[in-house]
Amino acid sequence: MGGSRQREHKASCGQGPSSAAATSSNQAKSWDSWSDSEDEFFECLSDQEDTESLRSERGPDSGKGKAEGRLHPYNDLTLLNSMEPLYVPVTQEPAPMTEDQLEEQSEVLAKLGTSAEGSHLRARMQSACLVSDMESFKAANPGCVLEDFVRWYSPRDYEEKYEVDEKGNKVLTGELSARMKIPGNMWAEAWEISRVTPARRQRRLFDDTKEAEKILHYLTMQKPGDLARHLLPCLLHAALLKLQQEESVEKIPSVEKNIQQAITQANLLLHSGSYDYKKLEDFINQLVVMETVITRARSLKDKFAVDKGEPGEATEELKKFVSSLLEEPEVVVTGAGQGLTGRIIHRLFLNAQRAALLVPGDDDLEPERKKAGESGKTSDFPSPAGREIILRTYVPRPAPYSKALPQRLFCVLMKEEFRLAGAFSSDTSFF
């Protein structure tokens, strides 16, 4: 006990070099060895004494009046209570917030109600950034007042005017606006509670470590269904971007129009608090339909060799035909079976028949089988599902001397049924 008291007394006498050497030597020790050592109290006391002696040398008021965190002078303005320039302080960046955080904050603020106490609490919750800026301003401009801060932060709330002094000279004066003079004003209260603290020594408005821990904890507690729900807007956004990219290559008017409508619809569906999954399912089906149309366009262009032929009338004809197939319910084949389009369609049907019946083409037959007279020929088209017959004529009705008008009779014969449909017209001028 006597030895430890002697060491404590020596430390309090301010033997700095010996204590520093002891500190550096003990840093190599493990924390377990320090816990059982009688020198633990000695080291802590010496550090504390050094800190207190340093503070006593500086004095309690040594930090007052010293400007910190200045960025640059503000528009040649000076402080109202002195001729010192007014400096723009270094401030903290506002804390970023996600959409769900904004919605959560809005709900909390709305629940506070419209009472005086609720309004005051709401103002206090929203004033964290304001207080931080006030503290930075006080640190950068020692001796400033609220009016100085308002001149920089909200110039509209500081009203300047010219007055005539006792000597008849015009003097520029100013005062706070009416809303700043209201009793219990949030700005005045925030100015009173704010301290002289530069931004680098303030508590961070956005603690990235704390927020990251919150996010990780939130993700840990999520179920697979919840994660899928959170990823849904990103996935739909990526799907729309991909459709736009693919459509810009194919240039299909109907798909382009549908994509613009889908973007508007997605904004309405995804910005609501709770998703309507039935509407989202219908929306996804619309995207599938657009994707199918783009795929069909590429397939038709490849089958009709639209992009492989040389530019000319034939290629333009094929492009128009493919576009009509995608946009219109019925398409006219120019030249029927003898035209370019008709021959391509005939070849497509022939290849489909051979693939369905596993019949090799003439080029695929072995030479021995060709000499024997075998051939890979098959019917060019599949067996028809039905036969359509259309009769058109002009007949005067209802009397022989009536005007001849068009008449039409449609008949379809299928394997197990037939249908008739007639369209008849009559002259009603004199009947």
Helices and strands as residue ranges (DSSP letters): H 2-12, H 16-26, H 31-35, H 40-58, E 70-78, E 85-89, H 99-111, H 116-125, H 128-140, H 146-153, G 155-157, E 158-164, E 170-176, G 179-181, H 186-193, G 199-201, H 208-220, H 224-250, H 253-270, H 277-303, H 313-327, G 336-338, H 340-357, G 362-364, H 367-371, E 386-396, E 404-414, E 418-423
